[in-house]
Structure formats: C-alpha cells, structure tokens
Amino acid sequence: MKPVLYAHPFSSYCQKALTALYENGTDFEYRMLDHAQPETLADFEARWPIKRFPILVDGDRTIVEATIVIEYLGLRYPGPVKLIPDDPDAAIEVRMLDRFFDNYISTPQQKIVFDAIRSEPDRDPYGVEEARRMLERAYAWLDRHMEGREWAAGEVFTLADCGAGPFLFYADWTHAIDPGFRNVHAYRRRLLERSAFARAVDEGRPYRKFFPLGAPDRD
C-alpha cells in the first residue's frame, strides 16, 4: 500500500510536505481536506483530533507535522533527492534552518493572517506588530545568511528549502520583503522556479481568493 497524505493545496505546511513528495516522485494517495468531502474530514479528525494538517498515514501508522512527514518519507520512501544529509553535522545545519523557517518566518506570518480572520473586537494589534518586527529581523538575518548560497544549507536542495518555499511565498504577501534584501528575493525566486514547489503553488492557485489579506496579482 502507498502512503496517504491528508492535506489542502493552499496550506503552507501542506505545500512543504508536497514539495518533498514531488521532489522525489513519491507515489502517494492525496486525500484533500475539503468541506465538500465530509467523510475524508471525519477520517482525518478521527486520526488526529488536534486537526492540524498535513498528516501522513502509512498502514496503521499516522505521522504528524510536516517536518516529521518529510523525515519519515526519507526513511521509508527514499528517492533520488536526499533532503536530509547523511553527514550528522550537515544534517544539524539543515534541521536548524528548518526550525528557522518554521518559527521565525511561518509563525509570525500566520499570526498576522489569523488576526485578520478574527472579528474586530478579538484582534490583537500589539501581537501583529510584534509579528511584523519578527519578520523584519528574520528577513535581515536570512539576507546575510544567503549571501553566496543557492539553497538554504548551501549547494543542494534540502528539507529546509521545502519549508522556505511556501513560508517565504506567503510571508512576502503578508509583510512585504524589503527590496533591499536582494538575497532573500533572489532565493524566493529560485524556490518558485523549482519544479516541485512550482507544482504545489499551481495546485493552490484556485484558492487564492480565500487569502484574508488579499492575494497579490503576482507569483
């Protein structure tokens, strides 16, 4: 049996997992989480009551969290692209950068988006401003980090880039990356040109009208 991914194509964390799957041409079943498919939703919620996606189901095993899904795929369904290096020191670098993109790009970006979804009395302007400051610091660090690099960890595409793609994609929509951060903009363009991530972006294209801050007419 092939693994089953429960996901939605407009979700950044689902795009992270999908990029890894597409990079290696992994054969999997895609069960889209949509209110038009209540049986799939009920199955998903029974397997993971926390109701955060994506999840990967492989036989009787359920794997949660996009990073761990990618780690698991590398162990059980390896392909031509090794997204986590065998060398322990290099692997630490990749995992550290993966956490950077999750915690300091995606988390503040989602804080701003989720705040926009709330009703006016429940909004948190201080929290949003704090998130914007975090993004500015993260962009500045990343711009220095990417000097002379093609991918986040160096010359090869890794787990860190799987997350960087969707997180920088939506972050620039949410809190625009300053034009002065040329290395970040160049990296974001390279990610969008990567066929695996480009495929994930295209699959999410029909849902752009749901982006609460208004999806820009680009990308």
C-alpha positions in Angstrom: 0.0 0.0 0.0 1.2 3.5 -0.7 1.2 6.3 1.9 -1.8 8.6 2.2 -1.4 12.4 2.6 -4.3 14.3 4.2 -3.8 17.9 3.1 -5.1 21.0 1.4 -3.2 22.6 -1.5 -3.4 26.2 -0.2 -1.9 25.4 3.2 1.8 26.4 3.5 2.6 23.4 5.7 0.9 21.0 3.2 2.9 22.6 0.4 6.0 21.9 2.4 5.3 18.2 2.5 4.1 18.1 -1.1 7.3 19.7 -2.2 9.2 16.8 -0.7 6.9 14.3 -2.2 7.2 15.9 -5.7 10.9 16.3 -5.4 11.3 12.5 -5.2 8.4 11.5 -7.4 7.0 9.5 -4.4 3.9 7.5 -5.2 1.2 8.5 -2.7 -2.6 9.0 -2.3 -3.7 12.6 -1.9 -6.8 13.0 0.2 -7.8 16.6 0.0 -9.4 18.1 3.1 -12.5 19.9 2.0 -15.9 20.5 3.4 -17.3 19.0 0.2 -15.8 15.7 1.3 -17.1 15.2 4.9 -16.1 11.5 5.1 -12.5 12.5 4.4 -12.7 15.2 7.1 -14.2 12.8 9.6 -11.5 10.2 8.9 -8.8 12.9 9.3 -10.2 14.2 12.6 -10.5 10.7 14.0 -6.9 10.0 13.2 -5.6 13.4 14.5 -8.0 15.2 16.8 -5.7 18.2 17.0 -6.9 18.8 13.5 -3.7 20.3 12.1 -2.5 19.3 8.7 -0.9 17.7 6.8 -0.7 14.2 8.2 0.7 11.1 6.5 -0.9 7.7 7.0 1.2 4.6 6.2 -0.6 1.4 7.1 -1.6 1.6 10.7 0.9 4.5 11.4 -0.1 8.1 11.5 2.7 10.7 11.1 2.0 14.3 12.1 3.9 17.6 11.5 5.3 18.4 8.0 8.9 18.2 9.1 8.4 14.8 10.6 6.4 13.7 7.5 9.5 14.6 5.4 11.8 12.8 7.8 9.7 9.7 7.7 9.5 9.7 3.9 13.3 9.9 3.7 13.5 6.8 5.9 10.7 4.7 4.4 10.3 6.0 0.9 13.7 7.4 -0.1 14.1 8.9 -3.6 16.9 10.4 -5.7 16.9 13.7 -3.7 18.2 13.3 -0.2 16.5 16.1 1.7 18.4 15.4 5.0 22.2 14.7 4.6 23.8 11.6 5.9 26.6 13.6 7.5 25.5 14.4 11.1 26.9 17.9 11.1 25.3 18.8 7.8 22.0 17.3 9.0 22.1 19.5 12.1 22.5 22.6 9.8 19.6 21.6 7.7 17.3 20.9 10.7 18.3 24.2 12.4 17.4 26.1 9.2 14.1 24.1 9.0 13.3 25.4 12.5 14.3 28.9 11.5 11.8 29.0 8.7 9.0 27.4 10.8 9.5 29.5 13.9 10.6 32.9 12.6 9.0 33.1 9.1 5.9 31.0 9.2 4.8 31.5 12.8 4.8 35.3 12.7 3.3 35.3 9.2 0.4 33.1 10.3 -0.1 35.3 13.4 -0.8 38.2 11.1 -3.1 36.2 8.8 -5.1 34.6 11.7 -5.6 38.0 13.3 -7.1 39.3 10.0 -9.6 36.4 10.1 -10.9 37.4 13.6 -13.7 39.7 14.3 -12.6 43.3 15.1 -13.1 43.0 18.9 -10.9 39.9 19.1 -8.0 41.3 17.2 -4.5 41.8 18.7 -2.8 44.8 17.1 0.2 44.6 19.5 0.7 40.9 18.6 0.5 41.7 14.9 3.1 44.5 15.3 5.3 42.1 17.2 5.0 39.6 14.4 5.9 42.1 11.8 9.0 43.1 13.8 10.0 39.4 14.0 9.6 39.0 10.2 11.8 42.1 9.6 14.6 40.6 11.9 14.2 37.2 10.2 14.4 38.7 6.7 17.6 40.6 7.7 19.2 37.5 9.1 18.3 35.4 6.1 19.6 38.0 3.7 23.0 37.8 5.3 22.8 34.0 5.5 22.0 33.6 1.8 25.0 35.7 0.6 26.8 33.4 -1.8 24.4 30.5 -1.3 22.0 28.9 -3.8 19.9 27.0 -1.2 19.5 27.4 2.5 22.1 24.9 3.6 24.5 25.5 0.6 24.6 23.9 -2.8 21.9 21.2 -2.5 18.1 21.4 -2.0 17.1 20.1 1.4 14.3 19.8 4.0 15.0 23.5 4.9 14.1 24.6 1.4 10.9 22.6 1.4 9.7 24.8 4.2 11.3 28.0 2.9 9.4 27.9 -0.3 5.8 28.2 1.0 6.8 30.2 4.1 8.6 32.9 2.1 5.9 32.8 -0.6 3.1 33.7 1.8 5.3 35.9 4.1 6.0 38.3 1.2 2.3 38.6 0.6 1.7 39.3 4.3 4.6 41.5 5.2 6.5 42.5 2.0 10.1 41.7 1.9 12.1 44.9 1.6 13.6 45.3 -1.9 16.9 45.9 -0.2 17.0 42.3 0.9 18.2 41.2 -2.6 19.5 37.8 -1.5 16.1 36.9 0.0 14.2 38.0 -3.1 16.6 36.0 -5.3 16.2 32.9 -3.1 12.4 33.2 -3.2 12.5 33.4 -7.0 14.7 30.3 -7.2 12.3 28.5 -4.9 9.3 29.4 -7.2 11.3 28.2 -10.2 11.9 24.8 -8.6 9.5 22.4 -10.3 8.4 20.6 -7.2 7.4 23.7 -5.4 6.0 25.4 -8.5 3.7 22.4 -8.8 2.5 22.9 -5.2 1.9 26.6 -5.9 -0.1 25.9 -9.0 -2.3 23.4 -7.2 -3.1 26.1 -4.6 -3.8 28.8 -7.2 -7.6 28.2 -7.4 -7.9 29.0 -3.7 -6.2 32.4 -3.6 -9.5 34.3 -3.2 -9.6 32.9 0.3 -6.4 34.6 1.4 -7.7 37.1 4.0 -5.3 39.9 3.3 -5.9 39.7 -0.5 -3.6 37.7 -2.7 -1.5 39.9 -4.9 -1.7 39.6 -8.6 1.7 38.0 -9.0 3.6 34.8 -8.2 
